[in-house]
């Protein structure tokens, strides 16, 4: 009798995830240098888009706070309170923008580092 088992209906035809990850890693390591540089560029682009999304989320939060300055349970009633509310909004927006700029400056350095790693 043969020890070879016939393929039953429960055996998947799709290769396992581990095999796919291994293949992808091998492809990236041995791929054309231009493809690897493009991958580095796409990773940097993804980071930049993430930074922009974080900034937009901060600005959306600022808009909600601005709406609370005009209406809501704790809306300012005096000009001094309104001024304080606006100053808090400006500080929040400024902090978000500075964080965005700081990340943008490190992004170009990280991109150059990735390119050098691919070249060498």
C-alpha positions as CSV (number, residue, x, y, z in Angstrom):
1,X,0.0,0.0,0.0
2,X,1.1,3.5,-0.7
3,X,1.8,5.9,2.1
4,X,0.9,8.9,-0.1
5,X,-2.3,10.5,1.1
6,X,-4.8,11.8,-1.4
7,X,-5.7,15.5,-1.1
8,X,-8.9,15.8,0.9
9,X,-11.4,18.7,0.8
10,X,-10.2,20.2,4.0
11,X,-6.6,20.9,2.8
12,X,-6.3,24.5,1.7
13,X,-5.0,25.3,-1.8
14,X,-3.7,28.7,-0.8
15,X,-0.1,28.9,0.5
16,X,0.2,29.8,4.2
17,X,0.8,33.4,5.3
18,X,4.3,32.5,6.6
19,X,5.3,31.3,3.1
20,X,3.9,34.5,1.5
21,X,5.8,36.6,4.0
22,X,9.0,34.7,3.3
23,X,8.6,35.1,-0.4
24,X,7.9,38.8,0.0
25,X,11.0,39.2,2.1
26,X,13.2,37.3,-0.4
27,X,11.8,39.4,-3.3
28,X,12.5,42.7,-1.5
29,X,16.1,41.6,-0.7
30,X,16.9,40.4,-4.2
31,X,14.8,42.9,-6.2
32,X,16.0,45.5,-8.5
33,X,17.7,48.4,-6.7
34,X,15.3,50.8,-8.3
35,X,12.3,48.8,-6.9
36,X,13.9,48.9,-3.4
37,X,14.4,52.7,-3.7
38,X,10.8,53.0,-4.8
39,X,9.8,51.0,-1.7
40,X,11.8,53.4,0.5
41,X,10.1,56.4,-1.2
42,X,6.7,54.8,-0.7
43,X,7.4,54.2,3.0
44,X,8.4,57.9,3.4
45,X,5.3,59.0,1.5
46,X,3.2,56.8,3.9
47,X,4.8,58.5,6.9
48,X,4.2,61.9,5.4
49,X,0.5,61.1,4.8
50,X,0.3,59.8,8.4
51,X,1.7,63.1,9.7
52,X,-0.8,65.1,7.6
53,X,-3.6,62.9,8.9
54,X,-2.5,63.6,12.5
55,X,-2.4,67.3,11.8
56,X,-5.9,67.3,10.2
57,X,-7.2,65.4,13.2
58,X,-5.8,68.1,15.5
59,X,-7.4,70.8,13.4
60,X,-10.7,69.0,13.5
61,X,-10.4,68.9,17.3
62,X,-9.6,72.6,17.2
63,X,-12.8,73.3,15.2
64,X,-14.9,71.4,17.8
65,X,-13.3,73.6,20.5
66,X,-14.1,76.7,18.5
67,X,-17.7,75.7,18.3
68,X,-17.7,75.2,22.1
69,X,-16.4,78.7,22.4
70,X,-19.6,80.0,20.8
71,X,-22.1,77.6,22.1
72,X,-22.3,74.9,24.7
73,X,-22.7,74.6,28.4
74,X,-19.5,76.3,29.3
75,X,-19.5,79.0,26.5
76,X,-17.6,82.2,27.5
77,X,-19.8,85.0,28.6
78,X,-17.3,87.9,28.7
79,X,-14.7,89.2,26.2
80,X,-11.9,88.1,28.5
81,X,-13.2,84.5,28.6
82,X,-13.6,84.6,24.8
83,X,-10.0,85.9,24.5
84,X,-8.8,83.1,26.7
85,X,-10.7,80.5,24.6
86,X,-9.1,81.9,21.4
87,X,-5.6,81.9,22.9
88,X,-6.0,78.2,23.9
89,X,-7.1,77.4,20.3
90,X,-4.2,79.3,18.8
91,X,-1.8,77.5,21.1
92,X,-3.2,74.1,20.2
93,X,-3.1,74.9,16.5
94,X,0.5,76.2,16.8
95,X,1.7,73.2,18.7
96,X,0.1,70.9,16.1
97,X,1.8,72.8,13.3
98,X,5.2,72.8,15.0
99,X,4.9,69.0,15.6
100,X,4.0,68.6,11.9
101,X,7.0,70.7,10.8
102,X,9.4,68.8,13.2
103,X,8.2,65.5,11.7
104,X,8.6,66.8,8.2
105,X,12.2,67.8,8.8
106,X,13.1,64.4,10.1
107,X,11.3,62.7,7.2
108,X,13.7,64.0,4.6
109,X,16.7,62.8,6.7
110,X,15.0,59.3,7.2
111,X,14.4,59.2,3.4
112,X,18.0,59.9,2.6
113,X,19.2,57.3,5.1
114,X,16.9,54.7,3.5
115,X,18.2,55.5,0.1
116,X,21.9,55.2,1.2
117,X,21.0,51.9,2.9
118,X,19.6,50.7,-0.5
119,X,22.6,51.9,-2.5
120,X,25.3,50.4,-0.2
